[in-house]
Amino acid sequence: MFKKVLIANRGEIAVRIIQALRELDITPVAIFSEPDKDSKHVRLAQETWKLDGPPNKVYLDIDQIISIAQKA
């Protein structure tokens, strides 16, 4: 079974995934852009990583997301 899962999403979908992961005793890892730093999915996750770059493009930066996943 997985020990950690990185959620490459935000908003309500990420919140629901985090809740399910916690029920399964799996550590949720959230990524976020600067404007999302106080979002619910960031507050609920047990581990968080900030994405660098323009907020409207960082969630599509596959290389950066993969790099964070490897570090997490």
Predicted model as a PDB file, atoms N, CA, C, CB and O in Angstrom, pLDDT in the B-factor column:
MODEL        1                                                                  
ATOM      1  N   MET A   1       0.839  -1.178   0.000  1.00 78.00           N  
ATOM      2  CA  MET A   1       0.000   0.000   0.000  1.00 78.00           C  
ATOM      3  C   MET A   1       0.885   1.243   0.000  1.00 78.00           C  
ATOM      4  CB  MET A   1      -0.955  -0.003   1.216  1.00 78.00           C  
ATOM      5  O   MET A   1       2.022   1.218   0.472  1.00 78.00           O  
ATOM      6  N   PHE A   2       0.349   2.307  -0.529  1.00 83.00           N  
ATOM      7  CA  PHE A   2       1.076   3.579  -0.569  1.00 83.00           C  
ATOM      8  C   PHE A   2       1.203   4.173   0.822  1.00 83.00           C  
ATOM      9  CB  PHE A   2       0.375   4.573  -1.502  1.00 83.00           C  
ATOM     10  O   PHE A   2       0.340   3.965   1.675  1.00 83.00           O  
ATOM     11  N   LYS A   3       2.278   4.911   1.048  1.00 95.00           N  
ATOM     12  CA  LYS A   3       2.457   5.631   2.307  1.00 95.00           C  
ATOM     13  C   LYS A   3       2.141   7.113   2.146  1.00 95.00           C  
ATOM     14  CB  LYS A   3       3.884   5.454   2.823  1.00 95.00           C  
ATOM     15  O   LYS A   3       1.698   7.776   3.084  1.00 95.00           O  
ATOM     16  N   LYS A   4       2.382   7.623   0.922  1.00 96.00           N  
ATOM     17  CA  LYS A   4       2.145   9.030   0.602  1.00 96.00           C  
ATOM     18  C   LYS A   4       1.572   9.137  -0.800  1.00 96.00           C  
ATOM     19  CB  LYS A   4       3.450   9.858   0.723  1.00 96.00           C  
ATOM     20  O   LYS A   4       1.880   8.333  -1.679  1.00 96.00           O  
ATOM     21  N   VAL A   5       0.723  10.156  -0.993  1.00 97.00           N  
ATOM     22  CA  VAL A   5       0.199  10.445  -2.331  1.00 97.00           C  
ATOM     23  C   VAL A   5       0.256  11.952  -2.542  1.00 97.00           C  
ATOM     24  CB  VAL A   5      -1.269   9.903  -2.506  1.00 97.00           C  
ATOM     25  O   VAL A   5      -0.243  12.723  -1.722  1.00 97.00           O  
ATOM     26  N   LEU A   6       0.868  12.365  -3.651  1.00 97.00           N  
ATOM     27  CA  LEU A   6       0.890  13.770  -4.027  1.00 97.00           C  
ATOM     28  C   LEU A   6      -0.359  14.072  -4.833  1.00 97.00           C  
ATOM     29  CB  LEU A   6       2.171  14.121  -4.830  1.00 97.00           C  
ATOM     30  O   LEU A   6      -0.663  13.384  -5.808  1.00 97.00           O  
ATOM     31  N   ILE A   7      -1.074  15.097  -4.425  1.00 96.00           N  
ATOM     32  CA  ILE A   7      -2.300  15.500  -5.115  1.00 96.00           C  
ATOM     33  C   ILE A   7      -1.956  16.679  -6.018  1.00 96.00           C  
ATOM     34  CB  ILE A   7      -3.444  15.875  -4.096  1.00 96.00           C  
ATOM     35  O   ILE A   7      -1.682  17.781  -5.543  1.00 96.00           O  
ATOM     36  N   ALA A   8      -1.972  16.439  -7.299  1.00 93.00           N  
ATOM     37  CA  ALA A   8      -1.632  17.480  -8.276  1.00 93.00           C  
ATOM     38  C   ALA A   8      -2.910  18.161  -8.744  1.00 93.00           C  
ATOM     39  CB  ALA A   8      -0.851  16.883  -9.490  1.00 93.00           C  
ATOM     40  O   ALA A   8      -3.191  18.246  -9.939  1.00 93.00           O  
ATOM     41  N   ASN A   9      -3.676  18.643  -7.770  1.00 91.00           N  
ATOM     42  CA  ASN A   9      -4.942  19.314  -8.029  1.00 91.00           C  
ATOM     43  C   ASN A   9      -5.185  20.261  -6.871  1.00 91.00           C  
ATOM     44  CB  ASN A   9      -6.125  18.291  -8.198  1.00 91.00           C  
ATOM     45  O   ASN A   9      -4.408  20.299  -5.916  1.00 91.00           O  
ATOM     46  N   ARG A  10      -6.255  21.021  -6.955  1.00 91.00           N  
ATOM     47  CA  ARG A  10      -6.593  21.949  -5.878  1.00 91.00           C  
ATOM     48  C   ARG A  10      -8.102  22.033  -5.744  1.00 91.00           C  
ATOM     49  CB  ARG A  10      -5.989  23.352  -6.140  1.00 91.00           C  
ATOM     50  O   ARG A  10      -8.831  21.397  -6.505  1.00 91.00           O  
ATOM     51  N   GLY A  11      -8.564  22.794  -4.806  1.00 91.00           N  
ATOM     52  CA  GLY A  11      -9.995  22.985  -4.632  1.00 91.00           C  
ATOM     53  C   GLY A  11     -10.687  21.790  -4.008  1.00 91.00           C  
ATOM     54  O   GLY A  11     -10.073  20.992  -3.300  1.00 91.00           O  
ATOM     55  N   GLU A  12     -11.987  21.683  -4.287  1.00 95.00           N  
ATOM     56  CA  GLU A  12     -12.823  20.663  -3.669  1.00 95.00           C  
ATOM     57  C   GLU A  12     -12.374  19.242  -3.996  1.00 95.00           C  
ATOM     58  CB  GLU A  12     -14.246  20.850  -4.101  1.00 95.00           C  
ATOM     59  O   GLU A  12     -12.455  18.359  -3.142  1.00 95.00           O  
ATOM     60  N   ILE A  13     -11.909  19.014  -5.203  1.00 94.00           N  
ATOM     61  CA  ILE A  13     -11.434  17.676  -5.566  1.00 94.00           C  
ATOM     62  C   ILE A  13     -10.254  17.282  -4.683  1.00 94.00           C  
ATOM     63  CB  ILE A  13     -11.030  17.624  -7.061  1.00 94.00           C  
ATOM     64  O   ILE A  13     -10.212  16.165  -4.169  1.00 94.00           O  
ATOM     65  N   ALA A  14      -9.299  18.189  -4.504  1.00 96.00           N  
ATOM     66  CA  ALA A  14      -8.146  17.902  -3.652  1.00 96.00           C  
ATOM     67  C   ALA A  14      -8.574  17.655  -2.213  1.00 96.00           C  
ATOM     68  CB  ALA A  14      -7.142  19.053  -3.708  1.00 96.00           C  
ATOM     69  O   ALA A  14      -8.033  16.766  -1.554  1.00 96.00           O  
ATOM     70  N   VAL A  15      -9.533  18.424  -1.716  1.00 97.00           N  
ATOM     71  CA  VAL A  15     -10.020  18.244  -0.342  1.00 97.00           C  
ATOM     72  C   VAL A  15     -10.618  16.855  -0.167  1.00 97.00           C  
ATOM     73  CB  VAL A  15     -11.067  19.322   0.011  1.00 97.00           C  
ATOM     74  O   VAL A  15     -10.344  16.187   0.830  1.00 97.00           O  
ATOM     75  N   ARG A  16     -11.417  16.420  -1.104  1.00 97.00           N  
ATOM     76  CA  ARG A  16     -12.026  15.089  -1.015  1.00 97.00           C  
ATOM     77  C   ARG A  16     -10.985  13.977  -1.075  1.00 97.00           C  
ATOM     78  CB  ARG A  16     -13.040  14.902  -2.135  1.00 97.00           C  
ATOM     79  O   ARG A  16     -11.092  12.979  -0.362  1.00 97.00           O  
ATOM     80  N   ILE A  17      -9.990  14.151  -1.916  1.00 97.00           N  
ATOM     81  CA  ILE A  17      -8.914  13.157  -2.007  1.00 97.00           C  
ATOM     82  C   ILE A  17      -8.147  13.106  -0.682  1.00 97.00           C  
ATOM     83  CB  ILE A  17      -7.947  13.491  -3.186  1.00 97.00           C  
ATOM     84  O   ILE A  17      -7.836  12.023  -0.187  1.00 97.00           O  
ATOM     85  N   ILE A  18      -7.845  14.268  -0.110  1.00 97.00           N  
ATOM     86  CA  ILE A  18      -7.132  14.323   1.166  1.00 97.00           C  
ATOM     87  C   ILE A  18      -7.932  13.615   2.256  1.00 97.00           C  
ATOM     88  CB  ILE A  18      -6.857  15.785   1.570  1.00 97.00           C  
ATOM     89  O   ILE A  18      -7.371  12.859   3.049  1.00 97.00           O  
ATOM     90  N   GLN A  19      -9.224  13.856   2.295  1.00 97.00           N  
ATOM     91  CA  GLN A  19     -10.068  13.207   3.304  1.00 97.00           C  
ATOM     92  C   GLN A  19     -10.043  11.684   3.137  1.00 97.00           C  
ATOM     93  CB  GLN A  19     -11.520  13.729   3.210  1.00 97.00           C  
ATOM     94  O   GLN A  19      -9.954  10.951   4.122  1.00 97.00           O  
ATOM     95  N   ALA A  20     -10.121  11.222   1.916  1.00 97.00           N  
ATOM     96  CA  ALA A  20     -10.090   9.775   1.663  1.00 97.00           C  
ATOM     97  C   ALA A  20      -8.738   9.183   2.044  1.00 97.00           C  
ATOM     98  CB  ALA A  20     -10.395   9.479   0.184  1.00 97.00           C  
ATOM     99  O   ALA A  20      -8.677   8.102   2.631  1.00 97.00           O  
ATOM    100  N   LEU A  21      -7.654   9.883   1.714  1.00 97.00           N  
ATOM    101  CA  LEU A  21      -6.319   9.397   2.060  1.00 97.00           C  
ATOM    102  C   LEU A  21      -6.139   9.297   3.566  1.00 97.00           C  
ATOM    103  CB  LEU A  21      -5.253  10.311   1.470  1.00 97.00           C  
ATOM    104  O   LEU A  21      -5.547   8.337   4.060  1.00 97.00           O  
ATOM    105  N   ARG A  22      -6.641  10.272   4.290  1.00 96.00           N  
ATOM    106  CA  ARG A  22      -6.536  10.230   5.751  1.00 96.00           C  
ATOM    107  C   ARG A  22      -7.293   9.032   6.325  1.00 96.00           C  
ATOM    108  CB  ARG A  22      -7.073  11.532   6.363  1.00 96.00           C  
ATOM    109  O   ARG A  22      -6.827   8.391   7.267  1.00 96.00           O  
ATOM    110  N   GLU A  23      -8.453   8.736   5.756  1.00 96.00           N  
ATOM    111  CA  GLU A  23      -9.225   7.573   6.208  1.00 96.00           C  
ATOM    112  C   GLU A  23      -8.451   6.275   5.977  1.00 96.00           C  
ATOM    113  CB  GLU A  23     -10.580   7.514   5.481  1.00 96.00           C  
ATOM    114  O   GLU A  23      -8.610   5.307   6.721  1.00 96.00           O  
ATOM    115  N   LEU A  24      -7.618   6.264   4.945  1.00 96.00           N  
ATOM    116  CA  LEU A  24      -6.812   5.091   4.624  1.00 96.00           C  
ATOM    117  C   LEU A  24      -5.443   5.120   5.305  1.00 96.00           C  
ATOM    118  CB  LEU A  24      -6.634   4.986   3.125  1.00 96.00           C  
ATOM    119  O   LEU A  24      -4.614   4.239   5.075  1.00 96.00           O  
ATOM    120  N   ASP A  25      -5.209   6.125   6.137  1.00 96.00           N  
ATOM    121  CA  ASP A  25      -3.938   6.298   6.841  1.00 96.00           C  
ATOM    122  C   ASP A  25      -2.762   6.469   5.872  1.00 96.00           C  
ATOM    123  CB  ASP A  25      -3.685   5.103   7.757  1.00 96.00           C  
ATOM    124  O   ASP A  25      -1.678   5.923   6.079  1.00 96.00           O  
ATOM    125  N   ILE A  26      -3.008   7.240   4.817  1.00 97.00           N  
ATOM    126  CA  ILE A  26      -1.994   7.570   3.816  1.00 97.00           C  
ATOM    127  C   ILE A  26      -1.731   9.073   3.922  1.00 97.00           C  
ATOM    128  CB  ILE A  26      -2.457   7.159   2.352  1.00 97.00           C  
ATOM    129  O   ILE A  26      -2.672   9.860   4.024  1.00 97.00           O  
ATOM    130  N   THR A  27      -0.477   9.471   3.897  1.00 97.00           N  
ATOM    131  CA  THR A  27      -0.108  10.880   4.014  1.00 97.00           C  
ATOM    132  C   THR A  27      -0.426  11.639   2.732  1.00 97.00           C  
ATOM    133  CB  THR A  27       1.377  11.016   4.350  1.00 97.00           C  
ATOM    134  O   THR A  27       0.110  11.313   1.673  1.00 97.00           O  
ATOM    135  N   PRO A  28      -1.297  12.651   2.815  1.00 98.00           N  
ATOM    136  CA  PRO A  28      -1.571  13.480   1.633  1.00 98.00           C  
ATOM    137  C   PRO A  28      -0.521  14.583   1.494  1.00 98.00           C  
ATOM    138  CB  PRO A  28      -2.988  14.100   1.720  1.00 98.00           C  
ATOM    139  O   PRO A  28      -0.177  15.259   2.463  1.00 98.00           O  
ATOM    140  N   VAL A  29      -0.024  14.747   0.279  1.00 98.00           N  
ATOM    141  CA  VAL A  29       0.948  15.783  -0.039  1.00 98.00           C  
ATOM    142  C   VAL A  29       0.285  16.723  -1.045  1.00 98.00           C  
ATOM    143  CB  VAL A  29       2.292  15.170  -0.609  1.00 98.00           C  
ATOM    144  O   VAL A  29      -0.154  16.295  -2.112  1.00 98.00           O  
ATOM    145  N   ALA A  30       0.218  18.009  -0.691  1.00 97.00           N  
ATOM    146  CA  ALA A  30      -0.424  18.994  -1.564  1.00 97.00           C  
ATOM    147  C   ALA A  30       0.620  19.906  -2.194  1.00 97.00           C  
ATOM    148  CB  ALA A  30      -1.455  19.827  -0.781  1.00 97.00           C  
ATOM    149  O   ALA A  30       1.623  20.250  -1.570  1.00 97.00           O  
ATOM    150  N   ILE A  31       0.370  20.286  -3.422  1.00 96.00           N  
ATOM    151  CA  ILE A  31       1.168  21.313  -4.075  1.00 96.00           C  
ATOM    152  C   ILE A  31       0.276  22.545  -4.209  1.00 96.00           C  
ATOM    153  CB  ILE A  31       1.715  20.829  -5.481  1.00 96.00           C  
ATOM    154  O   ILE A  31      -0.948  22.435  -4.291  1.00 96.00           O  
ATOM    155  N   PHE A  32       0.909  23.725  -4.229  1.00 96.00           N  
ATOM    156  CA  PHE A  32       0.110  24.947  -4.297  1.00 96.00           C  
ATOM    157  C   PHE A  32       0.893  26.083  -4.933  1.00 96.00           C  
ATOM    158  CB  PHE A  32      -0.360  25.355  -2.905  1.00 96.00           C  
ATOM    159  O   PHE A  32       2.123  26.109  -4.890  1.00 96.00           O  
ATOM    160  N   SER A  33       0.168  27.017  -5.521  1.00 95.00           N  
ATOM    161  CA  SER A  33       0.767  28.243  -6.039  1.00 95.00           C  
ATOM    162  C   SER A  33       0.619  29.318  -4.964  1.00 95.00           C  
ATOM    163  CB  SER A  33       0.096  28.688  -7.396  1.00 95.00           C  
ATOM    164  O   SER A  33      -0.132  29.138  -4.005  1.00 95.00           O  
ATOM    165  N   GLU A  34       1.316  30.410  -5.118  1.00 95.00           N  
ATOM    166  CA  GLU A  34       1.283  31.489  -4.118  1.00 95.00           C  
ATOM    167  C   GLU A  34      -0.143  31.934  -3.764  1.00 95.00           C  
ATOM    168  CB  GLU A  34       2.072  32.685  -4.629  1.00 95.00           C  
ATOM    169  O   GLU A  34      -0.451  32.057  -2.578  1.00 95.00           O  
ATOM    170  N   PRO A  35      -1.022  32.180  -4.739  1.00 95.00           N  
ATOM    171  CA  PRO A  35      -2.380  32.606  -4.372  1.00 95.00           C  
ATOM    172  C   PRO A  35      -3.185  31.542  -3.615  1.00 95.00           C  
ATOM    173  CB  PRO A  35      -3.132  32.998  -5.614  1.00 95.00           C  
ATOM    174  O   PRO A  35      -4.165  31.875  -2.949  1.00 95.00           O  
ATOM    175  N   ASP A  36      -2.792  30.284  -3.708  1.00 95.00           N  
ATOM    176  CA  ASP A  36      -3.513  29.192  -3.050  1.00 95.00           C  
ATOM    177  C   ASP A  36      -2.938  28.813  -1.692  1.00 95.00           C  
ATOM    178  CB  ASP A  36      -3.513  27.986  -3.935  1.00 95.00           C  
ATOM    179  O   ASP A  36      -3.381  27.836  -1.089  1.00 95.00           O  
ATOM    180  N   LYS A  37      -1.964  29.565  -1.202  1.00 95.00           N  
ATOM    181  CA  LYS A  37      -1.242  29.163   0.011  1.00 95.00           C  
ATOM    182  C   LYS A  37      -2.131  29.006   1.242  1.00 95.00           C  
ATOM    183  CB  LYS A  37      -0.174  30.165   0.309  1.00 95.00           C  
ATOM    184  O   LYS A  37      -1.778  28.260   2.156  1.00 95.00           O  
ATOM    185  N   ASP A  38      -3.262  29.682   1.289  1.00 96.00           N  
ATOM    186  CA  ASP A  38      -4.169  29.579   2.433  1.00 96.00           C  
ATOM    187  C   ASP A  38      -5.421  28.765   2.111  1.00 96.00           C  
ATOM    188  CB  ASP A  38      -4.570  30.965   2.903  1.00 96.00           C  
ATOM    189  O   ASP A  38      -6.396  28.805   2.861  1.00 96.00           O  
ATOM    190  N   SER A  39      -5.401  28.038   1.017  1.00 96.00           N  
ATOM    191  CA  SER A  39      -6.562  27.248   0.589  1.00 96.00           C  
ATOM    192  C   SER A  39      -6.788  26.062   1.518  1.00 96.00           C  
ATOM    193  CB  SER A  39      -6.375  26.756  -0.855  1.00 96.00           C  
ATOM    194  O   SER A  39      -5.887  25.620   2.230  1.00 96.00           O  
ATOM    195  N   LYS A  40      -8.013  25.565   1.489  1.00 97.00           N  
ATOM    196  CA  LYS A  40      -8.391  24.461   2.362  1.00 97.00           C  
ATOM    197  C   LYS A  40      -7.551  23.208   2.107  1.00 97.00           C  
ATOM    198  CB  LYS A  40      -9.862  24.140   2.181  1.00 97.00           C  
ATOM    199  O   LYS A  40      -7.155  22.525   3.051  1.00 97.00           O  
ATOM    200  N   HIS A  41      -7.280  22.906   0.836  1.00 96.00           N  
ATOM    201  CA  HIS A  41      -6.506  21.691   0.555  1.00 96.00           C  
ATOM    202  C   HIS A  41      -5.091  21.785   1.122  1.00 96.00           C  
ATOM    203  CB  HIS A  41      -6.445  21.438  -0.955  1.00 96.00           C  
ATOM    204  O   HIS A  41      -4.509  20.769   1.502  1.00 96.00           O  
ATOM    205  N   VAL A  42      -4.537  22.989   1.181  1.00 97.00           N  
ATOM    206  CA  VAL A  42      -3.198  23.188   1.744  1.00 97.00           C  
ATOM    207  C   VAL A  42      -3.245  23.040   3.263  1.00 97.00           C  
ATOM    208  CB  VAL A  42      -2.638  24.582   1.352  1.00 97.00           C  
ATOM    209  O   VAL A  42      -2.352  22.438   3.858  1.00 97.00           O  
ATOM    210  N   ARG A  43      -4.278  23.584   3.883  1.00 97.00           N  
ATOM    211  CA  ARG A  43      -4.413  23.476   5.344  1.00 97.00           C  
ATOM    212  C   ARG A  43      -4.640  22.037   5.786  1.00 97.00           C  
ATOM    213  CB  ARG A  43      -5.566  24.351   5.837  1.00 97.00           C  
ATOM    214  O   ARG A  43      -4.174  21.649   6.857  1.00 97.00           O  
ATOM    215  N   LEU A  44      -5.343  21.235   4.990  1.00 97.00           N  
ATOM    216  CA  LEU A  44      -5.668  19.861   5.374  1.00 97.00           C  
ATOM    217  C   LEU A  44      -4.538  18.863   5.119  1.00 97.00           C  
ATOM    218  CB  LEU A  44      -6.891  19.415   4.637  1.00 97.00           C  
ATOM    219  O   LEU A  44      -4.445  17.841   5.799  1.00 97.00           O  
ATOM    220  N   ALA A  45      -3.692  19.154   4.152  1.00 97.00           N  
ATOM    221  CA  ALA A  45      -2.624  18.210   3.795  1.00 97.00           C  
ATOM    222  C   ALA A  45      -1.587  18.126   4.910  1.00 97.00           C  
ATOM    223  CB  ALA A  45      -1.948  18.630   2.472  1.00 97.00           C  
ATOM    224  O   ALA A  45      -1.340  19.100   5.621  1.00 97.00           O  
ATOM    225  N   GLN A  46      -0.994  16.965   5.048  1.00 97.00           N  
ATOM    226  CA  GLN A  46       0.034  16.776   6.072  1.00 97.00           C  
ATOM    227  C   GLN A  46       1.407  17.247   5.595  1.00 97.00           C  
ATOM    228  CB  GLN A  46       0.106  15.309   6.479  1.00 97.00           C  
ATOM    229  O   GLN A  46       2.302  17.493   6.403  1.00 97.00           O  
ATOM    230  N   GLU A  47       1.562  17.369   4.303  1.00 97.00           N  
ATOM    231  CA  GLU A  47       2.824  17.851   3.726  1.00 97.00           C  
ATOM    232  C   GLU A  47       2.466  18.743   2.550  1.00 97.00           C  
ATOM    233  CB  GLU A  47       3.765  16.658   3.277  1.00 97.00           C  
ATOM    234  O   GLU A  47       1.576  18.409   1.768  1.00 97.00           O  
ATOM    235  N   THR A  48       3.154  19.885   2.414  1.00 98.00           N  
ATOM    236  CA  THR A  48       2.859  20.818   1.321  1.00 98.00           C  
ATOM    237  C   THR A  48       4.147  21.278   0.648  1.00 98.00           C  
ATOM    238  CB  THR A  48       2.068  22.034   1.844  1.00 98.00           C  
ATOM    239  O   THR A  48       5.206  21.371   1.270  1.00 98.00           O  
ATOM    240  N   TRP A  49       4.017  21.561  -0.638  1.00 98.00           N  
ATOM    241  CA  TRP A  49       5.140  22.059  -1.441  1.00 98.00           C  
ATOM    242  C   TRP A  49       4.637  23.201  -2.314  1.00 98.00           C  
ATOM    243  CB  TRP A  49       5.770  20.919  -2.317  1.00 98.00           C  
ATOM    244  O   TRP A  49       3.620  23.073  -2.996  1.00 98.00           O  
ATOM    245  N   LYS A  50       5.360  24.322  -2.286  1.00 97.00           N  
ATOM    246  CA  LYS A  50       4.987  25.482  -3.091  1.00 97.00           C  
ATOM    247  C   LYS A  50       5.556  25.346  -4.503  1.00 97.00           C  
ATOM    248  CB  LYS A  50       5.485  26.788  -2.430  1.00 97.00           C  
ATOM    249  O   LYS A  50       6.728  25.017  -4.690  1.00 97.00           O  
ATOM    250  N   LEU A  51       4.709  25.605  -5.479  1.00 97.00           N  
ATOM    251  CA  LEU A  51       5.126  25.619  -6.881  1.00 97.00           C  
ATOM    252  C   LEU A  51       5.689  26.993  -7.219  1.00 97.00           C  
ATOM    253  CB  LEU A  51       3.939  25.263  -7.824  1.00 97.00           C  
ATOM    254  O   LEU A  51       5.118  28.008  -6.820  1.00 97.00           O  
ATOM    255  N   ASP A  52       6.790  27.039  -7.941  1.00 96.00           N  
ATOM    256  CA  ASP A  52       7.391  28.304  -8.346  1.00 96.00           C  
ATOM    257  C   ASP A  52       6.985  28.646  -9.770  1.00 96.00           C  
ATOM    258  CB  ASP A  52       8.920  28.243  -8.225  1.00 96.00           C  
ATOM    259  O   ASP A  52       6.915  27.777 -10.639  1.00 96.00           O  
ATOM    260  N   GLY A  53       6.718  29.931  -9.993  1.00 95.00           N  
ATOM    261  CA  GLY A  53       6.375  30.381 -11.331  1.00 95.00           C  
ATOM    262  C   GLY A  53       5.036  31.091 -11.358  1.00 95.00           C  
ATOM    263  O   GLY A  53       4.398  31.282 -10.322  1.00 95.00           O  
ATOM    264  N   PRO A  54       4.612  31.483 -12.562  1.00 94.00           N  
ATOM    265  CA  PRO A  54       3.343  32.193 -12.712  1.00 94.00           C  
ATOM    266  C   PRO A  54       2.167  31.325 -12.242  1.00 94.00           C  
ATOM    267  CB  PRO A  54       3.140  32.617 -14.180  1.00 94.00           C  
ATOM    268  O   PRO A  54       2.022  30.192 -12.703  1.00 94.00           O  
ATOM    269  N   PRO A  55       1.328  31.840 -11.333  1.00 91.00           N  
ATOM    270  CA  PRO A  55       0.232  31.048 -10.769  1.00 91.00           C  
ATOM    271  C   PRO A  55      -0.700  30.414 -11.810  1.00 91.00           C  
ATOM    272  CB  PRO A  55      -0.575  31.911  -9.860  1.00 91.00           C  
ATOM    273  O   PRO A  55      -1.259  29.343 -11.573  1.00 91.00           O  
ATOM    274  N   ASN A  56      -0.864  31.061 -12.938  1.00 88.00           N  
ATOM    275  CA  ASN A  56      -1.773  30.516 -13.955  1.00 88.00           C  
ATOM    276  C   ASN A  56      -1.150  29.385 -14.779  1.00 88.00           C  
ATOM    277  CB  ASN A  56      -2.218  31.624 -14.885  1.00 88.00           C  
ATOM    278  O   ASN A  56      -1.824  28.795 -15.622  1.00 88.00           O  
ATOM    279  N   LYS A  57       0.131  29.078 -14.542  1.00 93.00           N  
ATOM    280  CA  LYS A  57       0.795  28.039 -15.328  1.00 93.00           C  
ATOM    281  C   LYS A  57       1.443  26.930 -14.489  1.00 93.00           C  
ATOM    282  CB  LYS A  57       1.839  28.670 -16.192  1.00 93.00           C  
ATOM    283  O   LYS A  57       1.767  25.868 -15.022  1.00 93.00           O  
ATOM    284  N   VAL A  58       1.633  27.159 -13.201  1.00 94.00           N  
ATOM    285  CA  VAL A  58       2.422  26.210 -12.403  1.00 94.00           C  
ATOM    286  C   VAL A  58       1.779  24.834 -12.250  1.00 94.00           C  
ATOM    287  CB  VAL A  58       2.662  26.783 -11.044  1.00 94.00           C  
ATOM    288  O   VAL A  58       2.492  23.837 -12.134  1.00 94.00           O  
ATOM    289  N   TYR A  59       0.455  24.759 -12.247  1.00 92.00           N  
ATOM    290  CA  TYR A  59      -0.196  23.458 -12.099  1.00 92.00           C  
ATOM    291  C   TYR A  59      -0.052  22.595 -13.358  1.00 92.00           C  
ATOM    292  CB  TYR A  59      -1.672  23.650 -11.770  1.00 92.00           C  
ATOM    293  O   TYR A  59      -0.369  21.405 -13.345  1.00 92.00           O  
ATOM    294  N   LEU A  60       0.425  23.202 -14.434  1.00 94.00           N  
ATOM    295  CA  LEU A  60       0.663  22.462 -15.678  1.00 94.00           C  
ATOM    296  C   LEU A  60       2.154  22.219 -15.922  1.00 94.00           C  
ATOM    297  CB  LEU A  60       0.063  23.220 -16.863  1.00 94.00           C  
ATOM    298  O   LEU A  60       2.532  21.683 -16.963  1.00 94.00           O  
ATOM    299  N   ASP A  61       2.996  22.610 -14.971  1.00 96.00           N  
ATOM    300  CA  ASP A  61       4.444  22.434 -15.086  1.00 96.00           C  
ATOM    301  C   ASP A  61       4.807  21.009 -14.644  1.00 96.00           C  
ATOM    302  CB  ASP A  61       5.210  23.503 -14.224  1.00 96.00           C  
ATOM    303  O   ASP A  61       5.170  20.771 -13.492  1.00 96.00           O  
ATOM    304  N   ILE A  62       4.701  20.090 -15.576  1.00 96.00           N  
ATOM    305  CA  ILE A  62       4.894  18.665 -15.286  1.00 96.00           C  
ATOM    306  C   ILE A  62       6.283  18.387 -14.692  1.00 96.00           C  
ATOM    307  CB  ILE A  62       4.700  17.837 -16.564  1.00 96.00           C  
ATOM    308  O   ILE A  62       6.407  17.608 -13.747  1.00 96.00           O  
ATOM    309  N   ASP A  63       7.313  19.014 -15.237  1.00 97.00           N  
ATOM    310  CA  ASP A  63       8.669  18.776 -14.734  1.00 97.00           C  
ATOM    311  C   ASP A  63       8.794  19.171 -13.260  1.00 97.00           C  
ATOM    312  CB  ASP A  63       9.691  19.556 -15.574  1.00 97.00           C  
ATOM    313  O   ASP A  63       9.401  18.449 -12.469  1.00 97.00           O  
ATOM    314  N   GLN A  64       8.223  20.306 -12.904  1.00 97.00           N  
ATOM    315  CA  GLN A  64       8.285  20.760 -11.521  1.00 97.00           C  
ATOM    316  C   GLN A  64       7.473  19.831 -10.596  1.00 97.00           C  
ATOM    317  CB  GLN A  64       7.766  22.207 -11.416  1.00 97.00           C  
ATOM    318  O   GLN A  64       7.913  19.520  -9.489  1.00 97.00           O  
ATOM    319  N   ILE A  65       6.315  19.402 -11.043  1.00 97.00           N  
ATOM    320  CA  ILE A  65       5.478  18.507 -10.246  1.00 97.00           C  
ATOM    321  C   ILE A  65       6.166  17.159 -10.036  1.00 97.00           C  
ATOM    322  CB  ILE A  65       4.114  18.305 -10.924  1.00 97.00           C  
ATOM    323  O   ILE A  65       6.134  16.605  -8.937  1.00 97.00           O  
ATOM    324  N   ILE A  66       6.783  16.638 -11.085  1.00 97.00           N  
ATOM    325  CA  ILE A  66       7.513  15.358 -10.966  1.00 97.00           C  
ATOM    326  C   ILE A  66       8.692  15.522 -10.000  1.00 97.00           C  
ATOM    327  CB  ILE A  66       8.021  14.872 -12.370  1.00 97.00           C  
ATOM    328  O   ILE A  66       8.953  14.641  -9.180  1.00 97.00           O  
ATOM    329  N   SER A  67       9.391  16.634 -10.098  1.00 97.00           N  
ATOM    330  CA  SER A  67      10.526  16.890  -9.216  1.00 97.00           C  
ATOM    331  C   SER A  67      10.077  16.933  -7.748  1.00 97.00           C  
ATOM    332  CB  SER A  67      11.218  18.214  -9.604  1.00 97.00           C  
ATOM    333  O   SER A  67      10.733  16.363  -6.876  1.00 97.00           O  
ATOM    334  N   ILE A  68       8.970  17.604  -7.488  1.00 97.00           N  
ATOM    335  CA  ILE A  68       8.443  17.663  -6.125  1.00 97.00           C  
ATOM    336  C   ILE A  68       8.011  16.266  -5.661  1.00 97.00           C  
ATOM    337  CB  ILE A  68       7.252  18.653  -6.046  1.00 97.00           C  
ATOM    338  O   ILE A  68       8.263  15.888  -4.517  1.00 97.00           O  
ATOM    339  N   ALA A  69       7.373  15.514  -6.530  1.00 95.00           N  
ATOM    340  CA  ALA A  69       6.939  14.155  -6.180  1.00 95.00           C  
ATOM    341  C   ALA A  69       8.141  13.289  -5.788  1.00 95.00           C  
ATOM    342  CB  ALA A  69       6.177  13.508  -7.363  1.00 95.00           C  
ATOM    343  O   ALA A  69       8.058  12.502  -4.845  1.00 95.00           O  
ATOM    344  N   GLN A  70       9.242  13.432  -6.502  1.00 96.00           N  
ATOM    345  CA  GLN A  70      10.431  12.654  -6.182  1.00 96.00           C  
ATOM    346  C   GLN A  70      11.032  13.076  -4.842  1.00 96.00           C  
ATOM    347  CB  GLN A  70      11.466  12.800  -7.289  1.00 96.00           C  
ATOM    348  O   GLN A  70      11.531  12.234  -4.095  1.00 96.00           O  
ATOM    349  N   LYS A  71      10.988  14.369  -4.535  1.00 96.00           N  
ATOM    350  CA  LYS A  71      11.521  14.856  -3.266  1.00 96.00           C  
ATOM    351  C   LYS A  71      10.617  14.458  -2.095  1.00 96.00           C  
ATOM    352  CB  LYS A  71      11.687  16.380  -3.311  1.00 96.00           C  
ATOM    353  O   LYS A  71      11.090  14.124  -1.009  1.00 96.00           O  
ATOM    354  N   ALA A  72       9.329  14.503  -2.340  1.00 94.00           N  
ATOM    355  CA  ALA A  72       8.365  14.202  -1.257  1.00 94.00           C  
ATOM    356  C   ALA A  72       8.393  12.722  -0.943  1.00 94.00           C  
ATOM    357  CB  ALA A  72       6.924  14.637  -1.647  1.00 94.00           C  
ATOM    358  O   ALA A  72       7.660  12.264  -0.066  1.00 94.00           O  
TER     359      ALA A  72                                                      
ENDMDL                                                                          
END                                                                             
